[in-house]
Amino acid sequence: MADCIFCKIISREIPAQIVYQDEFVTAFRDINPEAPVHILVVPNDHMVALDQAGQADEGIVGKVFLAVGKMALQEGATAGGYRVVANFGVDAGQVVPHLHVHLLAGRKFGWPPG
């Protein structure tokens, strides 16, 4: 999508601290981190939310979550634990309309969130 900031990061039109990229997903550091480790993992193809995903998207959704696991290991986040968050829609806090998963680690988190 031409005006999507995450699509522009994926295509390197906008600079970001990309920590992982393959043919399916891109992971980069959040510009406003909420934890010492705050990485966004996004599919390279534009998708807004899970409720808009179809059977054909099953593989990419899995690849996003596998990349989250890789990033947790890469960042040393598995020893103390980490949180994975996805927001869909304005009321849930989704700011950029491109499916993305937040990997948060490096501090203690409370429950319930929000």
Secondary structure as GFF3:
##gff-version 3
##sequence-region A 1 114
A	DSSP	alpha_helix	5	10	.	.	.	ID=ss1
A	DSSP	beta_strand	18	21	.	.	.	ID=ss2
A	DSSP	beta_strand	25	29	.	.	.	ID=ss3
A	DSSP	beta_strand	37	43	.	.	.	ID=ss4
A	DSSP	three_ten_helix	50	52	.	.	.	ID=ss5
A	DSSP	three_ten_helix	55	57	.	.	.	ID=ss6
A	DSSP	alpha_helix	58	74	.	.	.	ID=ss7
A	DSSP	beta_strand	82	85	.	.	.	ID=ss8
A	DSSP	three_ten_helix	90	92	.	.	.	ID=ss9
A	DSSP	beta_strand	101	105	.	.	.	ID=ss10
###
